[in-house]
Amino acid sequence: MPPAVVWFKRDLRVADHAPLVEAAERGPVVGLYVHEPEVLASPEWSPGHLAFIEDCLAELRARLASLGSILLVRHGAMPDTLDRLHDQWRFGELWSHEETGLAITYARDRRVAGWCRRRGVRWTERPQHGVVRPLASRDGWAGHWRRRMAPPPLPTPTSLTGPTADEMTFLAAEDVSASDVRGNAPNPMIDGQSGGETDANLVLHSFLHERGEHYQRAMSTPIEGWTACSRLSPHLAYGSLSIRTVHHATRDRIESLREEPNTGQWRRSLASYEKRLRWHCHFIQKLEDEPEIEFRNFNRAFDGLRQEDRSCWTTEEQRRFDAWVGGRTGYPLVDACMRCLDRTGWINFRMRAMLVSFAAYHLWLHWKPVAEHLATRFLDFEAGIHYSQCQMQSGVTGINTVRIYSPVKQAADQDPDGRFIRRWVPELADVPDEHIARPEEMPPLTQHMAGCLVGETYPAPVVDHETAYRAAKERIFDARGTSRARQEASRVYRRHGSRSRRTERR
Ligand SMILES: Cc1cc2nc3c(=O)[nH]c(=O)nc-3n(C[C@H](O)[C@H](O)[C@H](O)COP(=O)(O)OP(=O)(O)OC[C@H]3O[C@@H](n4cnc5c(N)ncnc54)[C@H](O)[C@@H]3O)c2cc1C
């Protein structure tokens, strides 16, 4: 019997992997990962993502080999790559997790399904997390999620049957290396997290046992959040850890803390963390149910509110976008976050929300180019969460509270002594604390003494905060107030709204 193919996509692990377990129960298996040119050319893609994937693949390859099988890594379009493999050995079974991703991966899955039918290959997909396919109604969704999470994670198979040694050598000969795929593109995220199941489990353990106690309070600050947040997002995005594994580990830890005195803070933090694991799937479910949200406003009454087509942008719109992308808006916290992202691929939730809010309201830019740029900077890019959040923070869902973050107030609240700003915007290193959020207000002599000349060594604000804030507020509330926007909001809520109102307000 020819080995079945287990197609790894964004599930780069052997633990809690239903397709691998089920395929292995039936007979020999071979793992397959395909670097797809279409994905590599998408506007959301970054060489930083590839570096993380490479780590995951290296470990996956070693783990499958130690269990007795093999991981094939190919570079090519799908289903053509499957077709070539099928010419080499007539496999009859393809196994994978369901994927809720970009339109290109949805279209690719349909092509793969068609190919399987034509070739007589049976393709079995299993759910990857709490996303329900198809979902008839949002009512009762949280119950679905809990039922999915309830069973313990599946154990890693103790051994696998792979191809024969000769077949392995023959098949591995066509494998591609990372440099074949990456070309000359350097990885900009020099300080990005590394991938793989081992790292994922270490990060999980250190969060649950060492770092997470003050999560609830510290998650909003870019400095403390760096260690107090779980930092599991890239592992969840590429599946080097399953949500169910994290959910069970968190539950177990909360239970054991109940036995220990003075652990109230720990338990509150972990309870707050647990909710977010559900949000992960709640947001991806939106893309699953309405894939168009990658391209179109949730609430169609907001169409045309901002200019999406970059070829139609005015010079002013382009200037604002360039300043935001380059971390040169003249708003120190915004600039620090953008520069931190360039290098590390991570920033906490509050700062992400502020970055999009600043682009959408102060700079009045459409969420689509903003989302695409941030996707290339987020190591944890996850289409369903990302597009939903970018639209939410731009005010175009009609069902969420409008939040226009002031970058000056956020700096005062979240980085009062300017430690984060000084780290990422070295031009401001010697600016006194009282001016760190608004360096343009420094008197000329102070600017000289601080070695920061606003307009020369550090940009003047790209827009005036008060003027831009007032104009944006008026425009967004005018748009929200129309009867069409309200009707659309009801539709959006019925289709996507969390039945727990607090989640939607986020
Ligand atoms: C504009 C914007 C874009 C975002 N894009 C992404 C993205 O592409 N990928 C991504 O994983 N997260 C995204 N988020 C959500 C959130 O900011 C990150 O999940 C979080 O900062 C990742 O760090 P962490 O793992 O330490 O988070 P923790 O706070 O430790 O949370 C643990 C996990 O819960 C989930 N989670 C946490 N907050 C949210 C949330 N608000 N919505 C949905 N899931 C959540 C994530 O899977 C996260 O890994 C975005 C938020 C905003 C405002």
The ligand as a Gaussian input file, in Angstrom:
#p B3LYP/6-31G(d) Opt

LIG

0 1
 C       -4.735000      45.489000      14.203000
 C       -4.464000      44.164000      14.867000
 C       -3.985000      43.118000      14.113000
 C       -3.732000      41.877000      14.711000
 N       -3.238000      40.872000      13.940000
 C       -2.983000      39.664000      14.499000
 C       -2.455000      38.606000      13.709000
 O       -2.205000      38.736000      12.502000
 N       -2.206000      37.414000      14.340000
 C       -2.482000      37.229000      15.670000
 O       -2.237000      36.130000      16.189000
 N       -3.008000      38.212000      16.403000
 C       -3.260000      39.425000      15.883000
 N       -3.781000      40.421000      16.666000
 C       -4.251000      40.104000      18.040000
 C       -3.234000      40.302000      19.170000
 O       -2.696000      41.580000      19.144000
 C       -2.127000      39.263000      19.137000
 O       -2.690000      37.968000      19.083000
 C       -1.232000      39.296000      20.358000
 O       -0.712000      40.580000      20.543000
 C       -0.118000      38.277000      20.183000
 O        0.750000      38.246000      21.272000
 P        0.677000      37.106000      22.394000
 O        0.654000      35.754000      21.786000
 O        1.725000      37.393000      23.386000
 O       -0.770000      37.404000      22.962000
 P       -1.486000      36.994000      24.303000
 O       -2.093000      38.228000      24.860000
 O       -0.619000      36.204000      25.169000
 O       -2.713000      36.106000      23.772000
 C       -2.618000      34.713000      23.540000
 C       -3.225000      34.347000      22.232000
 O       -4.604000      34.691000      22.204000
 C       -4.961000      35.168000      20.908000
 N       -5.367000      36.574000      21.022000
 C       -4.939000      37.490000      21.922000
 N       -5.584000      38.659000      21.736000
 C       -6.392000      38.470000      20.693000
 C       -7.320000      39.300000      20.007000
 N       -7.548000      40.539000      20.395000
 N       -7.978000      38.786000      18.957000
 C       -7.801000      37.516000      18.568000
 N       -6.946000      36.667000      19.174000
 C       -6.264000      37.140000      20.223000
 C       -3.724000      35.032000      20.050000
 O       -3.746000      33.807000      19.392000
 C       -2.610000      35.069000      21.068000
 O       -1.453000      34.396000      20.647000
 C       -4.028000      41.683000      16.084000
 C       -4.512000      42.754000      16.834000
 C       -4.731000      43.978000      16.230000
 C       -5.248000      45.111000      17.061000

